[in-house]
Amino acid sequence: MKRLLLALVAVMIAGAASAQNYMVIDSERVFKSLTTYNNALTEIENLAQQYQAQVDRKYQEVETMYNNYMSRRATMSESQRQQQEQAILAAEAEAGEYQESLFGTDGQLMERRLELIQPIQERVFGVIERFAQQNGYDLVIDISANPTILYYSSQVDFTDRIIQALR
């Protein structure tokens, strides 16, 4: 069994070594070279700040309710205290739901991000794919997110050519 596994690994390594048709791309640099991408990021950042201000206001209202409750708690009856506590908890839950509706994985900010960024990504990846196919590359390696590539030759880095192809 070990021999079979070692033979399989050796075949995979030999196959990978013989496949020298690869290119390197820094997708982060490609995206940052596009005005549309930078504009989209700015819009998303501004929208996030607006949404955060709205969420902060909701939580500030909850905090105000709580502070008012604490200052009057001693003078309230048990039923009034329970009613106020429930109202505070409900307001806090509502603020949390509102925050999730804006910032959650299905929230408004993510929807807007997809609307703005996804078409740009599709365009960039399409250009990279066409470039690789036209020039006979079998593999494209993205070096942007600090992968575990310890060295690569600048001769296989085609980032600038992809940027030119996008213009």
Secondary structure, DSSP 8 states (H G I E B T S, - for coil): -HHHHHHHHHHHHHHHHH---EEEE-HHHHHHT-HHHHHHHHHHHHHHHHHHHHHHHHHHHHHHHHHHHHHHGGGS-HHHHHHHHHHHHHHHHHHHHHHHHHHSTTSHHHHHHHHHHHHHHHHHHHHHHHHHHHTT-SEEEE-TT--S-----GGGB-HHHHHHHH-
